[in-house]
Amino acid sequence: QVMLVESGGGLAQPGGSLRLACAASGFTFSSYDMDWYRQAPGKLRELVARITSAGITNYQDSVKGRFTISRDNAKDTVYLQIESLKPDDTAVYYCHAQRGPFRYYWGQGTQVTVSS
């Protein structure tokens, strides 16, 4: 059974940091590109960061310099380090795994709320 389980979300203050984690199981993690998406209230889900199976990273322009995606293939886990949190970062953050155009999986999401 494929599972992607996110953790690490919560309430944080502006300027703070969070580290999200997504633990994968049920598929060959190292062969998949891994993404973090987020969906803010009333907005479409958007891709914020990607790390390919080869370790190449890409970021949405609005988060470059503040978000860092990484993966640990030995632990089947992908991380998202978020620095200098802003209220606009408030969203549900989703983990996504993809291999080719037709094989992909989603996690259930973890809420990040940035507020003083």
Secondary structure as UniProt FT lines:
FT   STRAND          3..7
FT   STRAND          10..12
FT   TURN            14..15
FT   STRAND          18..25
FT   HELIX           29..31
FT   STRAND          33..39
FT   TURN            41..42
FT   STRAND          46..51
FT   TURN            53..54
FT   STRAND          57..59
FT   HELIX           61..63
FT   TURN            64..66
FT   STRAND          67..72
FT   TURN            73..76
FT   STRAND          77..82
FT   HELIX           87..89
FT   STRAND          91..99
FT   TURN            100..102
FT   STRAND          103..106
FT   STRAND          110..114
//
